[in-house]
């Protein structure tokens, strides 16, 4: 393994696990009030496009890293939609 491949694997690791803390917090608290649906929608689409790119290039690290990251991002996005009516997510006046 050369340093370029190691750099790519390190980048894939961090971008893959970056959403784990947020996903855990959202699952535990159901609090999605401060999360941007637009941001997570764009991230999800971008990651899915990376998966398609990886498939076309036959690049397994890109496919795996972005599949996992897209699943986590998708989970957060679904929770944003499903939990929007949860009492914690309502504006208090």
Secondary structure as UniProt FT lines:
FT   HELIX           3..17
FT   TURN            18..19
FT   HELIX           20..29
FT   TURN            33..34
FT   HELIX           37..57
FT   HELIX           60..82
FT   HELIX           83..85
FT   HELIX           87..89
//
